[in-house]
Amino acid sequence: MRNDIDRIVGEVEESGVCVVPNFVPGASLRRIRSDLDRLNELERQRGVAFLESEGANQRVFNLVNKGEVFEEIVQHPDAMAVMDKLLGGDFILSGFSSNTTGPGGEEMTLHSDSGYVPPPHPEYLLSANAIWMLDDFTEENGGTRYVPGSHKLRTIPDARQNYETVPIIGKAGSVAFLHGYTWHKTGSNNSRDGQRRALFAYYVRPFLRVQENHIVSVREEVWHRASPVLRHLLGGDLWLNSIGFFDGPPKAYREAAFPRRSGLGTPPKTESQGK
């Protein structure tokens, strides 16, 4: 996988999506499915389930707060390596959610994950999605559909227009990396008994406001056990000494901004001093 990072990134930039097969080992896939099924049922029982299509589709949000397996997934080293190249070397987690669509599930509105950014979008990429396929993605069971080449337009779809979409096809255990400007949507699940489960890990450049306010919503115990990578993804670090501080930047950062008076730097010599 590590040797394929450049190829994957190149395909995302050229085609708008790249499906990487056999990304998740069988044992891990079974564990993820089991934990997601448990969460789906638990939120239905508690009456807090996020349901669509009269209950045929269900989403679970803030997954990083709802199980250690999801903490592992969102900082997967190979996924991080792909995002690192796509997003300019630094990024944070905007949102991590699941989408389970059952028979009769309707398609959603065509959209771009960067649709909140006024077009034209920058030439550099602002966001990207890692879609973890927990079941086969087929045209029949509502696999994500997208408009090829739409990411190069650097804008959002016109709601008054109809666009031809194609399905993202892949076997369970694959991960699809999706360009943040690609127009896409959940497909219609026209199967009789086929459930299609997926996880969506959505990453953005550090200066963008995130979907999920992790600082507020993530449980204290998750923060305590978080690795440096996960803490950074959740927005727990300063970025360029200007975004994310608490009651002003730390003393060391303030001193570094004024090296002459803090003693951290040496003032340049005047002409008289040099003689």
Helices and strands as residue ranges (DSSP letters): G 2-4, H 5-15, E 17-20, H 26-45, E 50-52, G 53-55, E 57-60, G 63-65, H 68-74, H 77-86, E 92-101, E 127-133, E 145-146, G 150-153, E 166-167, E 175-179, E 184-185, E 196-204, H 214-217, H 220-225, H 228-233, H 251-257, H 259-262
